Amino acid sequence: MIKKLTALFILLGTLTANAQQPGEDEMGAWYMYFGTNKISERLSIHTEAQFRFYETTSNFNQMLLRTGLNYHIDPNAIATGGYAFIDTDNNFYEFEGEINSKEHRIFEQFILKNKVWEFLFEHRYRLEQRFLDFGETTDTQHRARYRIQMTLPLTNTFFLNFYDELFINLQDNLFGQNRLYGAVGVNVTENTSVQLGYLRNQFANAVYDRLQLAIFYNPDLRGLFKGKKTDQ
């Protein structure tokens, strides 16, 4: 009986190890910058840069650069159209001569905000048209995303931030991924904040753990677009 149980545990361990994707047991990291810069009463520019690694400080996974034009319908509703470029190393292991995939992405987005007691909620709806180049082949894919985010101010300086985001493919394999996130944030200045958090990124056949360090810098640029007054 003991030999049979030992053999069973060995088999289960082997199956579990084989089921894991390369790098799934590593703690990777995402280093990110986000900016929302007002250029008029209704318009602002979104800027974003993300550098993602399979391991905490090494083993490049992905670079994402994104920008967009926001239209502020009111303080609690924002519509956005934009573009993103993504460079991805799809392999955890490094291979000589490997070719990264490239993606050009167009997106449309709508954000709604509301407050319940002290909790600040944000609902983000996004559609993406993805033009992928894998080197020898290309593909066009479409995707929908929904993110619910909750922010809880602790003091004027510190806050907590949580979100869950679901990715839905608009072609085969409906489920794309789900991202569950929690972080501690610090308001450094009136328009600058920093968040340090953890992301659980679940795919259909893999789950990845990621540390996240994000900087948000949102200066008002409307003064740059106004003509200087001359002395009378």
Disulfide bonds with the S-S distance in Angstrom:
none
